[in-house]
Amino acid sequence: MNKVIKTTNAPTPIGPYNQAILANNTLYLSGQIALNPLNGELEIETIPNETHRVMKNLQAVLNEAGMDFQHLVKCTIFLSDMDHFKEVNTVYNGYFEDGFPARETVQVSKLPMGVNVEISGIAVK
C-alpha cells in the first residue's frame, strides 16, 4: 500500500501530484523548486540561495517520512542552464556526509515558475 507523504515544511504542490509517495520502504520524492513554504515566495536571487532552498524543501519531505539525505539512493537535478552546474554542486555537496546518491543532471529548456533548479529523488529506508 502506498502512503502519501506531505508536510507544511515544504511547499504545497503546484500541480496534481504529491510531495512524495512511500511505497514499502522506498520514498519517491517529487521535484522541489525554490518556493519558500512559509510565504509561497520564490527564493531565486542567486543560484546558491536557490539551491539551498530546494535542498531544504527536499529535507523537509525526507524528514516527514522519517528519513534524511543519507537515505537518498538517486537524485535528478534539472537546470535551466548547465553553466549553473558548479554552483549547484557546491551547495548540494554540503548536504551529504557519507557519500552521494546516484545522480544525473540535465539542462532543460524551462522549469516551473521560471526557476533555475529543480531536484527530485528516490530514498530507501
Secondary structure, 3 states (H helix, E strand, C coil): CEEEECCCCCCCCCCCCCCEEEECCEEEEEEECCECCCCCCECCCCHHHHHHHHHHHHHHHHHHCCCCHHHEEEEEEEECCHHHHHHHHHHHHCCCCCCCCEEEEEECCCCHHHCCEEEEEEEEC
